Amino acid sequence: MTVNGRPVYEAKAELFRSLGHPVRIRVLELLVERDHAVHELLEQIEVEQSGLSRHLAVLRRTGLVRQQRTGGQVCYSLVGTQTAQMLAAARGLLREIVAEGRALEDSLDADVPGAT
Protein backbone atom coordinates (compact mmCIF):
# COMPACT_ATOMS: atom_id res chain seq x y z
CA MET A 1 0.00 0.00 0.00
CA THR A 2 1.22 3.52 -0.75
CA VAL A 3 0.43 7.08 0.30
CA ASN A 4 1.14 9.67 -2.39
CA GLY A 5 3.35 7.14 -4.16
CA ARG A 6 5.39 6.28 -1.05
CA PRO A 7 5.19 3.17 1.11
CA VAL A 8 2.98 3.66 4.17
CA TYR A 9 5.91 3.19 6.56
CA GLU A 10 7.70 6.13 4.92
CA ALA A 11 4.57 8.30 5.16
CA LYS A 12 4.26 7.36 8.83
CA ALA A 13 7.90 8.26 9.45
CA GLU A 14 7.32 11.67 7.83
CA LEU A 15 4.25 12.19 10.04
CA PHE A 16 6.22 11.34 13.18
CA ARG A 17 9.09 13.60 12.10
CA SER A 18 6.59 16.46 11.81
CA LEU A 19 5.65 15.85 15.46
CA GLY A 20 9.28 15.95 16.57
CA HIS A 21 9.36 19.46 18.01
CA PRO A 22 7.75 20.77 21.23
CA VAL A 23 6.41 23.90 19.48
CA ARG A 24 4.51 21.80 16.95
CA ILE A 25 3.07 19.59 19.68
CA ARG A 26 1.98 22.69 21.61
CA VAL A 27 0.34 24.16 18.49
CA LEU A 28 -1.61 20.94 17.99
CA GLU A 29 -2.66 20.85 21.65
CA LEU A 30 -4.00 24.40 21.38
CA LEU A 31 -5.82 23.60 18.15
CA VAL A 32 -7.48 20.61 19.80
CA GLU A 33 -9.20 23.13 22.09
CA ARG A 34 -10.34 25.42 19.23
CA ASP A 35 -9.21 27.17 16.07
CA HIS A 36 -6.62 29.89 16.73
CA ALA A 37 -5.42 32.96 14.90
CA VAL A 38 -1.64 33.23 14.53
CA HIS A 39 -1.46 36.07 17.07
CA GLU A 40 -3.29 33.88 19.61
CA LEU A 41 -0.77 31.09 19.09
CA LEU A 42 2.08 33.57 19.57
CA GLU A 43 0.54 34.68 22.89
CA GLN A 44 0.46 31.07 24.12
CA ILE A 45 3.82 29.81 22.79
CA GLU A 46 7.21 31.38 23.50
CA VAL A 47 8.59 31.51 19.98
CA GLU A 48 9.44 34.20 17.44
CA GLN A 49 6.85 34.81 14.73
CA SER A 50 9.24 33.54 12.05
CA GLY A 51 9.80 30.34 14.04
CA LEU A 52 6.09 29.80 14.49
CA SER A 53 5.56 30.32 10.77
CA ARG A 54 8.13 27.60 9.99
CA HIS A 55 6.49 25.16 12.42
CA LEU A 56 3.03 25.89 11.01
CA ALA A 57 4.38 25.28 7.50
CA VAL A 58 5.63 21.82 8.57
CA LEU A 59 2.23 20.98 10.04
CA ARG A 60 0.48 22.21 6.87
CA ARG A 61 2.77 20.17 4.58
CA THR A 62 2.07 17.06 6.63
CA GLY A 63 -1.66 17.76 6.38
CA LEU A 64 -2.32 18.00 10.12
CA VAL A 65 -3.54 21.61 10.05
CA ARG A 66 -5.19 23.97 7.60
CA GLN A 67 -5.18 27.71 7.43
CA GLN A 68 -7.93 30.08 6.42
CA ARG A 69 -8.10 33.84 6.27
CA THR A 70 -10.89 35.26 8.43
CA GLY A 71 -11.40 39.02 8.61
CA GLY A 72 -7.78 39.90 7.93
CA GLN A 73 -6.44 37.23 10.28
CA VAL A 74 -4.89 33.90 9.40
CA CYS A 75 -6.54 31.19 11.50
CA TYR A 76 -5.44 27.60 11.92
CA SER A 77 -7.49 24.50 12.63
CA LEU A 78 -6.90 20.76 12.85
CA VAL A 79 -7.68 18.52 9.91
CA GLY A 80 -9.96 15.73 11.13
CA THR A 81 -10.33 14.26 14.60
CA GLN A 82 -7.50 11.74 14.57
CA THR A 83 -4.89 14.29 15.65
CA ALA A 84 -6.69 14.90 18.95
CA GLN A 85 -6.96 11.15 19.47
CA MET A 86 -3.25 10.71 18.69
CA LEU A 87 -2.29 13.35 21.28
CA ALA A 88 -4.54 11.68 23.86
CA ALA A 89 -2.96 8.29 23.04
CA ALA A 90 0.52 9.80 23.50
CA ARG A 91 -0.53 11.17 26.90
CA GLY A 92 -1.84 7.73 27.88
CA LEU A 93 1.36 6.06 26.72
CA LEU A 94 3.44 8.49 28.78
CA ARG A 95 1.32 7.66 31.83
CA GLU A 96 1.99 3.95 31.27
CA ILE A 97 5.72 4.56 30.89
CA VAL A 98 5.84 6.59 34.11
CA ALA A 99 3.80 3.95 35.98
CA GLU A 100 6.08 1.18 34.70
CA GLY A 101 9.12 3.17 35.82
CA ARG A 102 7.63 3.60 39.28
CA ALA A 103 6.83 -0.10 39.52
CA LEU A 104 10.41 -0.95 38.52
CA GLU A 105 11.78 1.51 41.05
CA ASP A 106 9.55 0.03 43.77
CA SER A 107 10.67 -3.50 42.94
CA LEU A 108 14.33 -2.43 42.99
CA ASP A 109 13.84 -0.75 46.36
CA ALA A 110 12.16 -3.89 47.70
CA ASP A 111 15.33 -5.86 46.90
CA VAL A 112 17.48 -3.60 49.09
CA PRO A 113 17.28 -4.20 52.86
CA GLY A 114 16.27 -1.00 54.67
CA ALA A 115 15.23 0.86 51.50
CA THR A 116 11.91 2.70 51.46
N, C-alpha and C positions, 0 to 999 in steps of 0.2 A: 504494500500500500504506500502511496506517496501523498505528500502535501505540497502543492505548488511545484511539482516535479522533483521533490526531494524525498528521500525515505523519511518515514514518520519519526524515527529515532533522531535524525538530524534536526527536524522541525521542533521536536521536544527540547533538544539541547539548546537551540536558539531561544526558545521560550524561557527556559531556565536561566540562560545567560542574561536575558532582559530583566530578570528579577534579581540580578546579582548586585544591586546597590541599595543601601538603606534609603536614599532619597526616593527611588522609584517605588519601593515597598510602602513608604509613608504616603506618597501620592495616591497609590491604589487604596490604602486604608481610608484616606479621606474621601476618595470618590465612592467607596462603599456606602458611606453615610449619605452623600448627596452629590449632585453635580457642583463643581466649583469653577469660578472664574480664576484666571491666572493670578490676579492680585490677591485673591483669598488663599491660594496655595502658598504664595510667597509669605503671607502673614503667619502661616502655620508651620512652615519649613524653613530652617536656617540655611539658606542657599542663595547665591547670587542669581539674578534674573537670567543671565546667560546660561548658568548651570542648570537651572530648572528647565529652560527651553530645550537644552540637549537631552535631559532625562525624559521630558515629555515626547520628544521626537523618537526616542528609542521605544517608548511604550506605544506610540502611534504605529511605527513600522511593524512592530510585533502584532498589532491588531488588538491590543488589550484596552486601549482608550480611543475615543474619538473627540474631535474638537468641532465646535460650532460657534459662529459669531452671533451674539445676542446683544442688541442695543449698543454696539461699539465695543463690547467686551468679548474676549475669547474664553469660552467655557469648555470644560472637559467633563466627560462622563465615561463610565465603564461600558464596554461592549459586552452584552450578555450578563448572565448571572453566575457563570462558572468561576469568574475571578474572585468574587466574594467567598464562594465555597472553597476555593483553593487556599485563600488566606486563612479561613477558619480551620481547614485541615492542617495547615502549617502550624497554627497555634496549638491545636490538639496534639500534633506530633511532638512539639517542643515540651508540652506538659508531660507526655509519656517519657521523653528522654530525661527530663529532670527527675521524675519519679523513679525511674530505673537507676539513675545515679544515686539518689538518696537510699534506695534499697541496697545497692552495692556498698555504699558507705556504711550503712547500718550493719550489714553482714560482716564487713571487714572489722568494724569496731567490736562486734560480738566475739571475734576470734582473739582479741587481745585482752588478757586479764586486766581488770581494773579500768578499762576504757568505758566511756559513757557515750 
